[in-house]
Each structure stands twice: as C-alpha cells, then as structure tokens.
Amino acid sequence: MTTLHDLYYDQGQSPWLDNLRRGWLTGGELARWVSKGVRGITSNPTIFQKAIEGSAEYDDQLRGLAGGGSVEDAYWTMAVSDIEAALAILRPVHDESDGVDGFVSLEVAPDLAHDEAGTVASARDLHDRIAEPNLYVKVPATAEGAGAIRTLIGEGRNINVTLIFGLDRYEEIMEAYISGLEAYEGDLSGIHSVASFFVSRVDTEVDRRLDAIGTPEALALRGKTAVAQAQLAYGRFLDRFRGPRWEALAARGGRVQRPLWASTSTKNPDYPDTLYVDTLIGPDTVNTMPEATLDAVEDHGTLARTVDADLDGAAAALAAVEAVGVDLDDVSRVLEEQGVATFAKSFDELLSSLGTKAEELRSGSSGR
C-alpha cells in the first residue's frame, strides 16, 4: 500500500494523473502508476501537444496517416488511440469502484468553447467513437458550456467539466448537472461527472494583483486565495448535493458530481510542493496531479481531512483579498479567457507542427 492508496481508502479522495503520453502506454509506466494508486487520467490539448511534439513515438502512425485526410483528422486518430489504450488499463479500476473511478478524459476541440451546439455535437461524436463506459469527455465551463453540459447529462453521457475558476460559475455547473439528471428518464446510476475546479492558477493571478497593490496588507495575503476558494467550493458542493431535490435524484440512482481539484502543481517555488493537495483533502473529491506532484505526495504528503476544516476562515481569507482591492469576479473571468485561449493556442500549434511533420514524412526528409 502506498500513500496514494491511503489517500483514497482512508480519506475518500481519488488521486488521478494529469498527463498522458504514448510511451507510458507501451512501456508500462501508466500501469505502474495505477499499481501505485492512481485511479484516473486527465488530458488536455496542451498535454497532447507536448506528448506528440516532444517525441518520435507518433511518427509511425502519422506516416501512415500522412497520405490522406486532414491534419486535424490525424490528430484525433492519434489522440483516440492513446485514450483507448489508457481506458483499457484503467478499466479494472472502473469496474471495482462501481463506475466511480477509472476514467480517462478527452477534451472537445478548444475552438468550441463558446459554441454550445458544436460542443454537444463533438461530445456525442467522441462518446460514439470511443464507446467505453470509463470515458469522460471534457467540456469547458463557459456560459455556453453550461448549456451543453445540461444537454449531455440529460442524454446520459459522462462529462468532465473543465476550466472552472470561480464560485459563481461552479454554482452554474452544479445546476447544469442536476438539471440534466432531472431531464434524464430512467435509472441514473450509470451517469457520472466531475467538476474540475482549477486551483494554482488562481493564486498566480491574484498574487500578481496583490504585488501590484504592494501594501503590507496585500502582500501578506499572497498564496491564500486559491485554497480558500476551493475549500468554499467544497462547502457549496456539500450544500447542493443534499435536501429534497437531490434526495429525489439519489433515489433514482443519482451520483454526486465530485469536485476535481485541477492545476494542483505549485507554480511558485516559495510555496510547498504539496500545498494544493494537503489543504484540499476530503471525501467525494478527486485531485489530478502531474507526476512530480504525485511523487511529492507519496514522499511527504500529509493525509488528513482538511478541505472543510475551517470554512469560516476560508471565507474570511477571500473577504480580506477583496478588501485590499482584488476583484475576484474579474480574476475568474480573466482566467477563464486565458484558459480557453491557452488550450486553443496549444491545439493550433500542434496542428501546425503535425502538418509540417506530415509533409516531411511524405517527402522522406524527416530525420526520425
């Protein structure tokens, strides 16, 4: 048993791996992570960009695809191949957890973030193309995404809602999930969802603003916002998934939409490397971490229920940040826009790189 196993069995939090690359699938590394206690995988366009551009592992498949079809079609073919291989490795975890864990996430194209109809169509296509029960299709938590989530949950599809940066948007996403369950006819026990609440990026943006304010009161608040906001999100999760409305859905087999803490690697080297893990541990949650953070948790993580240990203190921390002049609504708006733009940029750069590589492979000029 490892610390990651203890995190799940003793604390009720599922550790997931926030990375995926083909060499891990073919070389056994992903299987080793699962044996250490990893219970799911998340991916995004930036992860696939780094995986595909950073190695020759995809060249043989790209060479076979280079003769026909678009570059974007080639990307989806390669991404789906990786996801399907990962799904097979995680399927035993999915089965033994009664469908709660063992998921692998694949995101719709980033340019659909503000296209509700396009997002719905793309998610349907991915679920049909990869007809496995442990696939999560990732949908961004934009205003348009909330409508798409309601529709997709209402169709019984498993959705990972991504890019949540603020409490108000989180409320909208929980409402979309519950409304979707209410629209679905029949047993709800096979419908699963997580709400991916991004953490460290909040501190990065708020700390930048606190530094600009520059007063002693402002500087003393650096590194306190992200954890406090996530802890309050958990409090709202507890409130939303109880009471008569939720009990009616639970009676039909409804599952809670678990909060998933994303962006939990520490960006500021002055902060502890397990800051966004140790402070957000609690039942019915997921923490998806890059391998370095997983290693740090295994080596020196502190396991205790912390996520709701002091919700009053978390509320006071956010109030103090706003009192010195930081507009947290604006922070969440800016981070959502940046998150969508970053994934879109990664996707565009990846397609450009694939086009160049495909041309080299067709002409025989690739040195790989």
C-alpha positions in Angstrom: 0.0 0.0 0.0 1.2 3.5 -0.8 0.3 7.0 0.4 -1.8 7.3 -2.7 -3.8 4.2 -1.7 -4.2 5.7 1.8 -5.4 9.0 0.3 -8.3 7.1 -1.3 -9.1 4.4 1.2 -8.6 6.5 4.4 -9.7 9.9 3.2 -12.0 9.3 0.3 -10.1 11.3 -2.3 -9.1 9.8 -5.6 -5.6 10.6 -6.9 -5.6 11.0 -10.7 -2.7 11.6 -13.1 -2.7 14.8 -15.1 -0.7 13.6 -18.0 -0.6 11.1 -20.8 1.9 10.1 -23.4 2.2 7.1 -25.7 5.5 5.8 -24.2 3.8 5.3 -20.9 1.2 3.2 -22.5 3.6 1.0 -24.5 6.3 0.9 -21.8 4.2 0.0 -18.8 4.6 3.3 -17.0 0.9 4.0 -16.8 0.3 0.5 -15.5 2.9 1.2 -12.8 1.2 4.4 -11.8 -2.1 2.6 -11.4 -0.4 0.0 -9.2 0.8 2.8 -7.0 -2.8 4.1 -6.5 -3.6 6.3 -9.5 -7.3 6.0 -10.2 -7.9 8.1 -13.3 -6.2 10.1 -16.1 -6.9 13.6 -17.3 -5.6 15.1 -20.6 -6.0 18.4 -22.4 -4.8 19.9 -25.7 -1.6 21.2 -24.1 -0.7 17.7 -22.8 -1.2 16.2 -26.2 0.8 19.0 -27.8 3.8 18.2 -25.5 3.4 14.5 -26.0 3.2 14.5 -29.8 5.7 17.2 -30.5 8.2 16.1 -27.9 8.9 12.6 -29.2 9.1 10.4 -32.2 6.6 8.0 -30.7 3.8 9.1 -33.0 5.8 9.2 -36.2 4.9 5.8 -37.5 1.2 6.4 -37.0 1.5 9.9 -38.6 3.4 8.4 -41.5 0.5 6.0 -42.1 -2.0 8.9 -41.9 0.0 11.3 -43.9 -1.2 10.1 -47.3 -4.8 11.3 -46.9 -7.2 13.2 -44.8 -6.7 16.5 -42.8 -4.1 17.1 -40.2 -6.9 17.6 -37.6 -8.3 14.2 -38.5 -4.8 12.7 -38.0 -4.6 14.4 -34.6 -7.9 12.9 -33.5 -6.9 9.5 -34.7 -3.7 9.6 -32.7 -5.4 11.0 -29.6 -8.2 8.4 -29.7 -5.6 5.6 -30.0 -3.9 6.8 -26.8 -7.2 7.3 -24.9 -8.4 3.8 -25.9 -5.2 2.2 -24.7 -5.4 4.2 -21.4 -9.1 3.2 -21.0 -8.1 -0.5 -21.2 -5.5 -0.1 -18.5 -7.9 1.8 -16.2 -10.9 -0.4 -16.8 -10.3 -2.7 -13.8 -10.3 0.4 -11.5 -13.6 1.5 -13.1 -15.2 -1.9 -12.6 -14.1 -2.4 -9.0 -15.2 1.1 -8.0 -18.7 0.6 -9.4 -18.0 3.1 -12.1 -16.8 5.9 -9.8 -13.1 5.9 -10.9 -11.0 4.5 -13.7 -11.9 7.3 -16.1 -9.8 8.8 -18.8 -10.7 12.3 -20.1 -10.5 13.6 -23.7 -11.4 17.2 -24.4 -13.5 18.6 -27.2 -11.7 20.9 -29.6 -10.9 24.2 -27.9 -12.4 26.3 -30.6 -15.8 25.1 -29.5 -15.6 26.7 -26.0 -18.2 29.3 -26.9 -20.3 27.1 -29.3 -22.9 25.2 -27.4 -24.3 23.3 -30.4 -20.9 22.4 -31.6 -19.8 21.2 -28.2 -22.8 19.0 -27.9 -22.2 17.5 -31.4 -18.5 16.9 -30.7 -19.1 15.3 -27.3 -21.7 13.0 -28.9 -19.2 12.1 -31.6 -16.4 11.3 -29.2 -18.7 9.2 -27.0 -19.9 7.3 -30.1 -16.4 6.9 -31.4 -15.0 5.6 -28.1 -17.9 3.6 -26.8 -16.3 2.8 -23.4 -18.0 3.3 -20.0 -14.9 4.9 -18.4 -14.5 7.7 -21.0 -15.0 11.3 -19.8 -15.5 13.9 -22.5 -14.2 17.2 -21.2 -16.4 20.3 -21.8 -15.2 23.8 -20.8 -17.2 25.6 -18.1 -18.0 28.6 -20.2 -21.5 30.1 -20.2 -22.2 28.2 -23.5 -20.6 25.1 -22.0 -23.1 25.1 -19.1 -25.9 24.6 -21.6 -24.1 21.9 -23.4 -23.4 20.1 -20.1 -27.1 20.2 -19.2 -28.0 18.6 -22.6 -25.2 16.0 -22.5 -26.0 14.9 -18.9 -29.7 14.7 -19.9 -28.6 12.2 -22.6 -26.8 10.1 -20.0 -23.3 10.9 -21.1 -20.3 11.1 -18.7 -18.8 14.6 -18.6 -15.7 16.1 -17.0 -16.4 19.8 -16.7 -13.2 21.7 -17.0 -11.8 25.2 -16.6 -13.8 26.3 -13.5 -12.1 29.3 -11.8 -14.8 30.9 -9.7 -17.6 30.1 -7.3 -20.4 31.6 -9.3 -19.6 29.5 -12.4 -19.2 26.5 -10.2 -22.8 27.0 -9.0 -23.9 27.2 -12.6 -22.2 23.9 -13.4 -23.7 22.1 -10.5 -27.1 23.3 -11.5 -26.5 22.2 -15.1 -25.6 18.7 -13.8 -28.6 18.4 -11.6 -31.0 19.8 -14.2 -29.5 17.3 -16.7 -30.2 14.4 -14.3 -33.7 15.6 -13.8 -34.2 15.6 -17.6 -33.0 12.0 -18.0 -35.6 9.3 -17.9 -34.7 6.1 -16.1 -32.0 4.9 -13.8 -29.4 7.5 -13.1 -26.7 5.2 -11.6 -24.7 5.0 -14.8 -24.2 8.8 -15.2 -21.0 10.2 -13.8 -19.5 13.7 -13.8 -16.7 15.6 -12.2 -16.4 19.4 -11.9 -12.8 20.4 -12.5 -12.0 23.4 -10.2 -8.6 25.0 -11.2 -6.5 26.0 -8.2 -2.9 27.2 -8.6 -3.7 29.5 -11.5 -5.9 31.4 -9.1 -3.0 32.2 -6.8 -0.8 33.1 -9.8 -3.2 35.7 -11.0 -4.3 37.0 -7.5 -0.7 37.2 -6.3 0.2 39.3 -9.4 -2.5 41.7 -8.4 -1.5 41.7 -4.8 2.1 42.5 -5.8 0.8 45.4 -7.9 -1.1 46.8 -4.9 2.0 46.4 -2.9 0.8 47.3 0.6 1.9 45.2 3.6 -1.7 44.1 4.0 -1.9 42.9 0.4 1.5 41.2 0.3 0.6 39.3 3.5 -2.3 37.6 1.6 -0.2 36.1 -1.2 -0.8 32.4 -1.7 -4.0 32.3 0.3 -6.8 32.7 -2.3 -6.7 29.5 -4.3 -7.0 27.2 -1.4 -9.7 29.3 0.4 -11.8 29.5 -2.8 -11.5 25.7 -3.4 -12.5 25.0 0.2 -15.6 27.2 -0.2 -16.4 25.4 -3.4 -16.4 22.1 -1.4 -18.8 23.7 1.1 -21.1 24.6 -1.7 -20.8 21.1 -3.1 -22.0 19.7 0.3 -24.9 22.1 0.4 -26.0 21.4 -3.2 -26.0 17.7 -3.0 -28.4 17.3 -0.2 -32.0 18.2 0.6 -35.3 17.1 -1.1 -34.3 18.0 -4.6 -31.1 15.9 -4.5 -32.7 13.1 -2.5 -35.3 12.6 -5.2 -32.4 12.1 -7.7 -30.4 9.9 -5.4 -33.5 7.7 -5.1 -33.2 7.1 -8.8 -29.5 6.2 -8.5 -28.1 9.7 -9.0 -24.4 10.1 -8.2 -22.9 13.3 -6.9 -20.8 15.4 -9.3 -17.5 15.2 -7.5 -15.2 18.3 -7.3 -11.9 17.6 -9.0 -9.0 19.8 -8.0 -7.0 20.6 -11.1 -3.9 22.7 -11.7 -2.5 21.4 -8.4 1.2 21.6 -9.1 2.8 24.5 -7.2 3.8 27.3 -9.7 5.5 29.5 -7.0 8.7 27.8 -5.8 8.3 29.6 -2.5 5.2 27.6 -1.7 5.3 23.9 -0.5 5.1 21.4 -3.4 2.1 19.7 -1.9 0.3 22.9 -1.0 -2.7 22.2 -3.3 -3.0 18.6 -2.1 -2.6 18.7 1.6 -5.1 21.5 2.1 -7.9 20.1 -0.1 -8.3 16.5 1.1 -11.9 15.3 1.7 -14.5 12.7 0.8 -16.0 12.5 -2.7 -13.2 14.6 -4.3 -10.6 14.0 -6.9 -7.1 15.6 -7.2 -5.5 15.3 -10.6 -1.7 15.8 -10.4 1.3 15.7 -12.7 3.8 13.0 -11.9 6.1 15.3 -9.9 3.3 16.3 -7.5 2.2 12.6 -7.2 5.8 11.7 -6.2 5.9 14.6 -3.7 2.6 13.4 -2.1 3.9 9.9 -1.9 7.2 11.1 -0.3 5.9 13.7 2.2 2.2 14.4 1.8 0.2 15.0 4.9 -3.1 13.0 4.9 -5.9 14.4 6.9 -9.4 15.8 6.1 -8.6 19.5 5.5 -10.9 20.7 2.8 -13.7 21.7 5.1 -11.8 22.0 8.4 -12.2 25.8 8.5 -14.8 27.2 6.0 -15.2 30.4 8.1 -11.5 31.0 7.8 -11.6 30.4 4.1 -14.5 32.9 3.7 -12.5 35.5 5.8 -9.5 35.0 3.6 -11.4 35.8 0.4 -13.0 38.8 2.1 -9.6 40.1 3.0 -8.3 39.7 -0.5 -11.3 41.7 -1.9 -10.9 44.3 0.9 -7.4 45.2 -0.4 -8.8 45.8 -3.9 -8.7 42.4 -5.8 -11.9 41.8 -7.8 -12.3 38.0 -7.6 -15.1 38.0 -10.2 -12.7 39.7 -12.6 -10.0 37.2 -11.7 -12.3 34.2 -12.6 -13.3 36.0 -15.9 -9.7 36.6 -16.9 -8.6 33.1 -16.0 -11.4 31.5 -18.0 -10.5 33.6 -21.0 -6.8 32.7 -20.6 -7.6 29.0 -20.1 -9.6 28.8 -23.3 -7.0 30.8 -25.2 -4.1 28.7 -23.9 -5.7 25.4 -25.0 -6.7 26.9 -28.3 -3.1 28.1 -28.9 -1.7 24.6 -28.0 -4.2 23.0 -30.4 -3.4 25.3 -33.2 0.4 25.0 -32.7 0.0 21.2 -32.6 -1.9 21.1 -35.8 0.7 23.3 -37.5 3.5 21.1 -36.2 1.7 17.9 -37.4 1.2 19.5 -40.8 5.0 20.2 -41.1 5.9 16.7 -39.8 3.4 15.0 -42.2 4.9 16.9 -45.1 8.4 15.8 -44.0 7.3 12.2 -43.7 5.7 12.3 -47.2 8.8 13.8 -48.7 11.1 11.4 -46.8 13.0 14.3 -45.3 12.3 13.5 -41.6 15.4 12.6 -39.7 13.4 10.5 -37.3 
